[in-house]
Amino acid sequence: MVDTTLQSFRDGRLGTGMMDLQRMQQNINTVFGVFAHHRRRYALRGLRMHETAMTLAELAEEVAIRENEAPVTDISPEVLECVHVSLYHTHIPKLADEGFVRYDRKEGIIALSERAQQVEQYQELLTVE
């Protein structure tokens, strides 16, 4: 067994497995990092529920509704603005940088990417309501 492992290491096969493991660990850390903040989870869920691209303003309303557990008519303009600003400056850029959404900053349009759909199962595991 030891001789086989040593030979695999010399042949470069063991190193490839370790690199795959490191990439997988990095991917898991990225996914959990993205899901760490409730606004990013709510934004992804809102986009998934609408099944189409949304404007930043529409998505901010959707996130505020979930966050406050209230209809949009019961949410103050100040709260909506706070959610909008945090999505614009922090959460949507992070989701875009990590490949979870496609974001047209000029038009303010956000859509789910294929990667977000691939990791949907992890979000369901992390969602406790």
Short mmCIF file of the C-alpha atoms (twelve columns), coordinates in Angstrom:
data_MODEL
# 
_entry.id   MODEL 
# 
loop_
_atom_site.group_PDB 
_atom_site.id 
_atom_site.type_symbol 
_atom_site.label_atom_id 
_atom_site.label_alt_id 
_atom_site.label_comp_id 
_atom_site.label_asym_id 
_atom_site.label_seq_id 
_atom_site.Cartn_x 
_atom_site.Cartn_y 
_atom_site.Cartn_z 
_atom_site.pdbx_PDB_model_num 
ATOM 1   C CA . MET A 1   0.000   0.000  0.000   1 
ATOM 2   C CA . VAL A 2   2.751   2.458  0.955   1 
ATOM 3   C CA . ASP A 3   4.720   1.576  -2.162  1 
ATOM 4   C CA . THR A 4   1.636   2.184  -4.325  1 
ATOM 5   C CA . THR A 5   0.999   5.565  -2.692  1 
ATOM 6   C CA . LEU A 6   4.639   6.552  -3.096  1 
ATOM 7   C CA . GLN A 7   4.596   5.509  -6.749  1 
ATOM 8   C CA . SER A 8   1.348   7.470  -7.308  1 
ATOM 9   C CA . PHE A 9   2.974   10.530 -5.781  1 
ATOM 10  C CA . ARG A 10  6.040   10.148 -7.999  1 
ATOM 11  C CA . ASP A 11  3.844   9.717  -11.081 1 
ATOM 12  C CA . GLY A 12  1.925   12.880 -10.203 1 
ATOM 13  C CA . ARG A 13  -1.400  11.110 -9.717  1 
ATOM 14  C CA . LEU A 14  -1.642  11.779 -5.992  1 
ATOM 15  C CA . GLY A 15  -0.854  15.459 -6.454  1 
ATOM 16  C CA . THR A 16  -3.740  15.826 -8.888  1 
ATOM 17  C CA . GLY A 17  -6.122  14.329 -6.351  1 
ATOM 18  C CA . MET A 18  -4.924  16.770 -3.714  1 
ATOM 19  C CA . MET A 19  -5.372  19.683 -6.105  1 
ATOM 20  C CA . ASP A 20  -8.913  18.505 -6.873  1 
ATOM 21  C CA . LEU A 21  -9.617  18.294 -3.145  1 
ATOM 22  C CA . GLN A 22  -8.255  21.808 -2.610  1 
ATOM 23  C CA . ARG A 23  -10.389 23.163 -5.471  1 
ATOM 24  C CA . MET A 24  -13.466 21.459 -4.049  1 
ATOM 25  C CA . GLN A 25  -12.742 22.915 -0.589  1 
ATOM 26  C CA . GLN A 26  -12.304 26.376 -2.105  1 
ATOM 27  C CA . ASN A 27  -15.600 26.014 -3.981  1 
ATOM 28  C CA . ILE A 28  -17.423 24.960 -0.803  1 
ATOM 29  C CA . ASN A 29  -15.936 27.926 1.072   1 
ATOM 30  C CA . THR A 30  -17.078 30.253 -1.721  1 
ATOM 31  C CA . VAL A 31  -20.618 28.853 -1.669  1 
ATOM 32  C CA . PHE A 32  -20.909 29.141 2.105   1 
ATOM 33  C CA . GLY A 33  -19.389 32.624 1.996   1 
ATOM 34  C CA . VAL A 34  -22.019 33.727 -0.493  1 
ATOM 35  C CA . PHE A 35  -24.829 32.168 1.541   1 
ATOM 36  C CA . ALA A 36  -23.499 33.632 4.801   1 
ATOM 37  C CA . HIS A 37  -25.557 36.823 4.550   1 
ATOM 38  C CA . HIS A 38  -29.344 36.648 4.541   1 
ATOM 39  C CA . ARG A 39  -29.697 39.407 1.927   1 
ATOM 40  C CA . ARG A 40  -27.722 37.377 -0.601  1 
ATOM 41  C CA . ARG A 41  -29.836 34.291 0.163   1 
ATOM 42  C CA . TYR A 42  -33.043 36.322 -0.166  1 
ATOM 43  C CA . ALA A 43  -31.825 37.875 -3.418  1 
ATOM 44  C CA . LEU A 44  -31.039 34.478 -4.935  1 
ATOM 45  C CA . ARG A 45  -34.389 33.096 -3.801  1 
ATOM 46  C CA . GLY A 46  -36.231 36.112 -5.214  1 
ATOM 47  C CA . LEU A 47  -34.524 35.718 -8.576  1 
ATOM 48  C CA . ARG A 48  -35.286 31.999 -8.596  1 
ATOM 49  C CA . MET A 49  -38.965 32.574 -7.767  1 
ATOM 50  C CA . HIS A 50  -39.401 35.160 -10.536 1 
ATOM 51  C CA . GLU A 51  -37.604 32.918 -13.044 1 
ATOM 52  C CA . THR A 52  -36.633 35.992 -15.083 1 
ATOM 53  C CA . ALA A 53  -34.225 38.874 -14.742 1 
ATOM 54  C CA . MET A 54  -35.209 41.611 -12.306 1 
ATOM 55  C CA . THR A 55  -34.266 45.221 -11.856 1 
ATOM 56  C CA . LEU A 56  -32.283 46.136 -8.776  1 
ATOM 57  C CA . ALA A 57  -35.298 48.080 -7.467  1 
ATOM 58  C CA . GLU A 58  -37.587 45.044 -7.889  1 
ATOM 59  C CA . LEU A 59  -35.086 42.787 -6.188  1 
ATOM 60  C CA . ALA A 60  -34.621 45.263 -3.320  1 
ATOM 61  C CA . GLU A 61  -38.384 45.187 -2.732  1 
ATOM 62  C CA . GLU A 62  -38.377 41.384 -2.793  1 
ATOM 63  C CA . VAL A 63  -35.529 41.223 -0.269  1 
ATOM 64  C CA . ALA A 64  -37.181 43.830 1.986   1 
ATOM 65  C CA . ILE A 65  -40.455 41.878 1.945   1 
ATOM 66  C CA . ARG A 66  -38.662 38.717 3.080   1 
ATOM 67  C CA . GLU A 67  -36.521 40.551 5.607   1 
ATOM 68  C CA . ASN A 68  -39.448 42.361 7.226   1 
ATOM 69  C CA . GLU A 69  -42.044 39.627 6.716   1 
ATOM 70  C CA . ALA A 70  -44.457 42.303 5.533   1 
ATOM 71  C CA . PRO A 71  -46.029 43.483 2.293   1 
ATOM 72  C CA . VAL A 72  -44.087 46.171 0.469   1 
ATOM 73  C CA . THR A 73  -46.823 48.710 1.298   1 
ATOM 74  C CA . ASP A 74  -45.968 48.299 5.000   1 
ATOM 75  C CA . ILE A 75  -42.236 48.879 4.511   1 
ATOM 76  C CA . SER A 76  -40.945 52.420 4.876   1 
ATOM 77  C CA . PRO A 77  -39.125 54.126 1.995   1 
ATOM 78  C CA . GLU A 78  -36.071 54.444 4.259   1 
ATOM 79  C CA . VAL A 79  -35.910 50.676 4.779   1 
ATOM 80  C CA . LEU A 80  -36.346 50.048 1.046   1 
ATOM 81  C CA . GLU A 81  -33.547 52.512 0.301   1 
ATOM 82  C CA . CYS A 82  -31.263 50.842 2.861   1 
ATOM 83  C CA . VAL A 83  -31.840 47.429 1.265   1 
ATOM 84  C CA . HIS A 84  -31.351 48.871 -2.232  1 
ATOM 85  C CA . VAL A 85  -28.063 50.534 -1.272  1 
ATOM 86  C CA . SER A 86  -26.655 47.429 0.411   1 
ATOM 87  C CA . LEU A 87  -27.596 45.259 -2.568  1 
ATOM 88  C CA . TYR A 88  -26.072 47.771 -4.989  1 
ATOM 89  C CA . HIS A 89  -22.799 48.318 -3.140  1 
ATOM 90  C CA . THR A 90  -22.190 44.975 -1.458  1 
ATOM 91  C CA . HIS A 91  -24.345 41.956 -2.142  1 
ATOM 92  C CA . ILE A 92  -25.036 41.999 -5.889  1 
ATOM 93  C CA . PRO A 93  -21.381 42.744 -6.768  1 
ATOM 94  C CA . LYS A 94  -20.299 39.813 -4.552  1 
ATOM 95  C CA . LEU A 95  -22.849 37.511 -6.175  1 
ATOM 96  C CA . ALA A 96  -21.663 38.651 -9.612  1 
ATOM 97  C CA . ASP A 97  -17.960 38.329 -8.736  1 
ATOM 98  C CA . GLU A 98  -18.506 34.768 -7.521  1 
ATOM 99  C CA . GLY A 99  -20.516 33.887 -10.640 1 
ATOM 100 C CA . PHE A 100 -23.944 33.428 -9.046  1 
ATOM 101 C CA . VAL A 101 -25.671 36.209 -10.997 1 
ATOM 102 C CA . ARG A 102 -25.233 38.125 -14.213 1 
ATOM 103 C CA . TYR A 103 -25.405 41.829 -13.417 1 
ATOM 104 C CA . ASP A 104 -25.732 44.651 -15.910 1 
ATOM 105 C CA . ARG A 105 -24.787 47.570 -13.677 1 
ATOM 106 C CA . LYS A 106 -25.620 50.160 -16.342 1 
ATOM 107 C CA . GLU A 107 -29.173 48.871 -16.810 1 
ATOM 108 C CA . GLY A 108 -29.573 47.663 -13.224 1 
ATOM 109 C CA . ILE A 109 -30.679 44.203 -14.410 1 
ATOM 110 C CA . ILE A 110 -29.854 41.049 -12.461 1 
ATOM 111 C CA . ALA A 111 -30.367 37.425 -13.536 1 
ATOM 112 C CA . LEU A 112 -29.415 34.079 -12.069 1 
ATOM 113 C CA . SER A 113 -26.426 32.372 -13.604 1 
ATOM 114 C CA . GLU A 114 -26.037 28.680 -14.269 1 
ATOM 115 C CA . ARG A 115 -23.779 28.411 -11.214 1 
ATOM 116 C CA . ALA A 116 -26.565 29.622 -8.910  1 
ATOM 117 C CA . GLN A 117 -28.812 26.901 -10.251 1 
ATOM 118 C CA . GLN A 118 -26.095 24.295 -9.685  1 
ATOM 119 C CA . VAL A 119 -25.715 25.168 -5.994  1 
ATOM 120 C CA . GLU A 120 -29.417 25.625 -5.263  1 
ATOM 121 C CA . GLN A 121 -29.435 22.425 -3.204  1 
ATOM 122 C CA . TYR A 122 -26.920 23.936 -0.763  1 
ATOM 123 C CA . GLN A 123 -29.059 27.007 -0.263  1 
ATOM 124 C CA . GLU A 124 -32.037 24.832 0.617   1 
ATOM 125 C CA . LEU A 125 -29.939 23.079 3.264   1 
ATOM 126 C CA . LEU A 126 -28.914 26.400 4.802   1 
ATOM 127 C CA . THR A 127 -32.357 27.996 4.773   1 
ATOM 128 C CA . VAL A 128 -34.163 27.819 8.070   1 
ATOM 129 C CA . GLU A 129 -37.410 29.693 8.264   1 
# 
